[in-house]
Amino acid sequence: MPPKRHLTARRLRLGAELRKLREATGMKAREAATLLGADAVQMSQIESGVAGVSAERVRRLAGHYACTDEALIEALIAMATDRTRGWWEEYRGPLPPVFADVAEVEHHATFLREVVITHVPGLLQTADYARAVYTYMVPGLPERELTPRVEHRMERRAVIEGAKPTPYETLIHEFALRIRVADRQASRAQLQQILDKIEQGHATVRIIPTDQDGFAGAGASMMYTGGPLPRLDTGLRDAPTGTAFIDAEPQLAQLRTLFRKVEKATLDPVASRDFIHRLTKEM
């Protein structure tokens, strides 16, 4: 198959999973390529996500790698043959690729879990809140870049608001709710937005109160997205070079443990909702 124009996170993940299967057998890339009737360059392109791979080739590789996990094979075939052109594709070009990649990962997730400490989660932000966050960037963004960022963030909410909403649970520090990234009116509207999403069943929200003893998780911010199988889960964390997509099982296990650890420091959903109600009245 010809090389893909965009190296999407989903395409990169497919290549990574095929590489993991090969490496588990101890087989060299050139040996796998020979079994496919391809060359080492083509195999490298498949495993790096540069080139697509057909369903038939995925099955052949799985057979050569002695993979008998039919659920995994079918999931990889679905990734290889998916031709979905989601709304996020319109933002490839106007925005850095990671914006579309994050939205695509969210779209295909079976569940979403998030921990945020300093900002309201993107999936719950109002347009005014998002604009204030992006406006604060240094160097400043011109309007032609600022507007599509805000629009993209608003469209991301479709994953929890659509006809088949993805289960979404977020742990938010009280600190994030109290910071006025814009003005008092925008902050009050933002809190009301969170309450609306709770009442509509679009989000399960748990608050980490500032008076919680023993909470040292200031660096715990992350998103964890469920795949069709646990081994196809994906973690997302901010890194110095941008958003890092995590797929190695040891790291995924660490993120699952981190989420459970932070969750122990939160109020339950009902108490969290009441907490936000009180804070809205104070704002």
Residue pairs with C-beta under 8 A, 6 or more apart in sequence:
1 51
1 52
1 53
1 54
2 51
2 52
3 45
3 50
3 51
4 11
4 49
4 50
4 51
4 52
6 92
6 97
7 48
7 49
7 50
7 97
8 49
8 97
8 100
8 101
8 104
9 101
9 102
9 104
9 105
9 234
9 245
10 79
10 82
10 101
10 104
10 105
10 108
11 49
11 52
11 79
12 48
12 49
12 245
13 49
13 79
13 232
13 234
13 245
13 247
14 49
14 53
14 76
14 79
14 80
15 46
15 47
15 48
15 49
16 47
16 49
16 247
17 76
17 232
17 247
18 46
18 47
18 53
18 58
18 61
18 76
19 47
21 61
21 62
21 65
21 67
22 29
22 32
22 47
22 61
22 65
24 65
25 64
25 65
25 66
27 64
27 65
29 40
29 43
29 44
29 47
30 39
30 40
30 43
32 43
32 61
32 64
32 65
33 39
33 40
33 42
33 43
35 60
35 61
35 64
36 42
36 43
36 57
36 60
36 61
42 51
44 50
45 51
46 52
46 53
46 57
52 80
53 61
53 80
54 80
54 81
55 77
55 80
55 81
58 73
58 76
58 77
58 80
59 73
59 77
62 73
62 76
67 73
71 228
71 229
72 229
72 231
72 232
75 227
75 228
75 229
75 232
78 228
84 107
86 103
86 104
86 107
87 103
87 155
87 158
88 99
88 100
88 103
88 104
88 107
88 152
88 155
89 100
91 99
91 100
91 103
91 148
91 152
92 100
94 145
94 148
95 145
95 148
95 149
95 152
96 242
98 242
98 243
99 149
99 152
101 243
101 245
102 156
102 236
102 243
103 152
103 155
103 156
103 159
105 225
105 234
105 236
105 245
106 112
106 123
106 156
106 159
106 166
106 225
107 159
108 227
109 159
109 166
109 225
109 226
109 227
109 234
110 166
110 167
110 226
110 227
110 228
111 166
111 167
111 168
111 169
111 225
111 226
112 123
112 159
112 160
112 166
112 167
112 168
112 169
112 223
112 224
112 225
112 226
113 168
113 169
113 170
113 223
113 224
113 225
113 259
114 121
114 123
114 168
114 169
114 170
114 171
114 222
114 223
114 224
115 170
115 171
115 217
115 220
115 221
115 222
115 223
115 258
115 259
115 262
116 170
116 171
116 172
116 173
116 176
116 221
117 173
117 175
117 176
117 208
117 217
117 218
117 219
117 220
117 221
118 173
118 175
118 176
118 179
118 221
119 133
119 176
119 179
119 181
120 129
120 172
120 176
120 177
120 190
120 194
121 170
121 172
122 130
122 153
122 156
123 156
123 157
123 159
123 160
123 168
123 170
123 203
124 157
124 170
124 193
124 194
124 197
124 203
124 205
125 133
125 153
125 190
125 193
126 186
126 189
126 190
126 193
127 150
127 153
127 154
128 182
128 186
128 189
128 190
129 181
129 182
129 186
129 190
130 149
130 150
130 153
130 154
131 146
131 150
131 182
132 181
132 182
132 186
133 181
134 141
134 146
134 149
134 150
135 141
135 146
136 181
141 149
159 165
159 166
159 168
160 166
160 168
160 197
160 202
160 203
161 200
161 202
165 201
165 202
167 204
168 202
168 203
168 204
169 203
169 204
169 205
169 206
170 203
170 204
170 205
170 206
171 206
171 207
171 208
171 259
171 262
171 263
171 266
172 205
172 206
172 207
172 208
173 207
173 208
173 210
174 207
174 208
174 209
174 210
174 275
174 279
175 210
177 191
177 194
177 207
177 276
177 279
178 279
180 186
180 187
181 187
184 283
187 283
188 280
188 283
191 276
191 279
191 280
191 283
192 280
194 203
194 205
194 276
195 273
195 276
195 277
195 280
197 203
197 205
198 204
198 205
198 269
198 273
198 276
204 269
205 269
205 272
205 273
205 276
206 263
206 266
206 267
206 268
206 269
206 272
207 266
207 267
207 271
207 272
207 275
207 276
208 215
208 217
208 262
208 265
208 266
208 267
209 267
209 275
212 265
214 265
215 262
215 265
217 258
217 261
217 262
217 265
220 258
220 261
220 262
221 237
221 238
222 235
222 236
222 237
222 255
222 258
222 259
223 235
223 236
223 237
224 233
224 234
224 235
224 236
224 252
224 255
224 256
224 259
225 233
225 234
225 235
225 236
226 233
227 233
227 234
231 249
233 247
233 252
234 245
234 246
234 247
235 245
235 246
235 247
235 251
235 252
235 255
236 243
236 244
236 245
236 246
237 243
237 244
237 246
237 255
238 244
246 252
246 255
266 272
267 275
